[in-house]
Amino acid sequence: MIKRSLRWRLLTAMLLVFALGFGNLAIYLYGTRDELRRAVMTLEAQVIADDFAAHSDPARLPREYAGGELSYSLYSADGRLVWMSENLTRPRRLKQPDDDRGWFRWSAYSGRVVSVPVRLPDGATLMVAKRDDLEREIISKLLAARLRHSLLLMVLIGLLSLGLIFVLLHWTLRPVRAAAKLARSIGPADPEQRIVLQDLPSEIQPLAFAANTALDRLAAAYTAERRFVADAAHELRTPLTVLDLRLQAGRRTGLLDWPALDSEMRHMRRLVTQLLELARQEGEAAQGHAPLQVTHLSRLAREVSAALLPLFEARGRALSVEIAQSCMCLGNPDQLREALINLLDNALVHGRGAVRVTLCRVGDSLQLEVSDEGAGIPEGEREAMFLRFRKGQQTTEGTGLGLAIVRQIVQNAAGQVAFVSAPGTTVRVSLVRTLHAQSQH
């Protein structure tokens, strides 16, 4: 299929309109010929029927006029046929002189005989018909000459219009060319640059707006990718350096500190795993939410709490739950499970005292809280705790990615997560509540 430019499409459309206009002119001139024939015949009939009445002698009427044979049909005032000429096999159909048959009257071919009515003084109607070969020929020649003159004029006007069309197309498409030039300059060096919509034609603006929206998503993904690479490089640099130093020390002494090496490797594996999980969650958010699933949050919270209970007992920490029955919410079950594990792990590693998990219904949402007996987070620092690699104390174990992963998972489920003012340290997760019947759709 041949690709056509917008300039070619617009030019073709304008030329087609021009051709249709010329065709309309030709049809109009052709219809004008028959209108002129009827007008000429009306004038001749009025001259022929001058001083003629229904009781007059038909012999008074001429048999020919202006080179054409005439025929007549006489109708009384009430529409009855009174008389017709001998050269007719049947009378002409009665027409009224003021009958214009509506505002539109045109036929492709009106025949070689023209028939017009003449109203007589006594109210009768005389239909005068004539084969007007001479008049038709003269009118046809006149209109043909006018058509040739019009055609010559239209060719000149067409050439002028063609040049004007090219100028208008150039002027119309200038903002489009400028936008295309700007779009070609958008790249990694300047990812925030966008197509200016103000000067674009209104028909092109939706396309440019869609392109800008796509560029926004690409810029966000590009920024997230650069941030991920920079964060990964920064956070892996320290454990890799420590691991390298331990290996060098082992090479010098011939002894390796295997427990320390295992600890460093576990930390690196956990860091890489959480970085990949965070990148995956942010990628899902950038691509738009997939159709959300329905999660039985009550059952999930009990299962996660029971699975992590041995870890709390090993550290001498208490874990209690207060979970409402049959709480259903929107969200991916596996991802919400990962979020709750991260919250409990964060409370175990960074919190103090007993840990409590509560789940309750609040209006159209479900509130899941994980709290411990720690000192809490100052209000001005609560939001920053959900940033990557942010920890309350940098000397504590952990990667600083757990809460960032939790927030992204919850946001992907159309929920919210935040630290709240409460005794100790409390993280509240708000999720969209749904019914069990809805989960079957």
PyMOL commands that set and color helices and strands:
alter all, ss='L'
color gray80, all
select helices_A, chain A and resi 6-48+58-60+133-185+205-253+258-287+297-314+333-350+379-381+383-386+402-412+438-440
alter helices_A, ss='H'
color red, helices_A
select strands_A, chain A and resi 64-65+68-75+81-84+113-119+125-131+294-296+319-323+328-330+355-362+365-372+416-420+425-434
alter strands_A, ss='S'
color yellow, strands_A
deselect
rebuild
show_as cartoon
